[in-house]
Amino acid sequence: MIPQPIFAWPLVGSQVLIFGTTAFALVAAPRDLADGERWSRSMASLWRVLALIVVVMSPLRLLSVGAGMADSTFREVIPVMPQIMRETFAGRVWTWRLATALLLALVAWIPAPGRLATALIFAISAALLALQSVTSHAIDKGAFAISVHFAHQAAAGMWIGALVSLLIGATYGHAGADWLRSATSRVSTIAGWSVAALIVTGAIRAWDTLGLHLDLLVNSLYGRTLLWKVGTAATVILIGGYNRYRLVGSIGESSARATLVRNVAVECVLLAVVLGWSVVLANTPPPH
Ligand code: HEM
């Protein structure tokens, strides 16, 4: 059987990234500068690719969930999928997810007026995060845990989305020093708040699962995966702190700008690894 995270990682990653980058485009991107137009075009291409990944990976992920439920292979589970989708809660949520993924692809690919389309893509990706939260481990703990799970994913999206937006402006968008200076201070603020929200919501979700049994952090697969995840996230936070307190202030110098862009690229790669740990965690049975 194919491991669940193989389908979950690109799907979760694309959903949070499309959510975070559209949020950045709507509320934080410097629009009054000439480079803003080029940046917007690069972002629209990114959203098309991400929407395509979501629409292709969603049915594959659904099949892998179905195969997991029925303890069978992909081929064996296909004939029973209609029954799983009709008769299980997860199946019914997935029906909505597939329809929402299709809508996302339609809105991202049909040429439409800029800001309206961006707002629609943002709203649809938020719906996808909410539907994902409803079928996460949080479902066992009730509505509050589901809301916290949603907020955790949204904060992850805001952080990664802000960093990727900056990186695209600095590389594909060929943005000049003015755009970078303006975007960098906004990215830095968003990153600070997102990290705070991630730590609080992540700690609540971990508490829900592990409680005061700190021994489970080393004595269970779930706990060890969580430790790897937090360790990788802490490395990104350290790099982000260095950027914020050492480099953002000297953004006027081209050497500081080059180092900043390189560090942001490293942060993005490490956050992709954190997302990998997250989906492994979400697919690891919590310890009892
Ligand atoms: C800093 C401390 C963090 C802690 C303690 C933490 C903890 C958790 C926990 C316990 C879950 C629930 C897993 C489950 O469903 O059983 C989770 C899910 C998740 N985390 Fe974190 N997390 C942290 C940071 C981050 C960061 C930095 C990111 C990415 C930028 C991130 C992204 C996610 C995502 C996307 C999920 C949902 C995965 C899914 O449902 O497939 N987390 N986290």
Residues whose N, C-alpha, C, O or C-beta is under 5 A from the ligand:
A	BS01	HEM	V12 S136 H137 Q153 A156 L198 I199 G202 A203 R205 A206 V230 A233 L271 V274 S278 V279 L281 A282
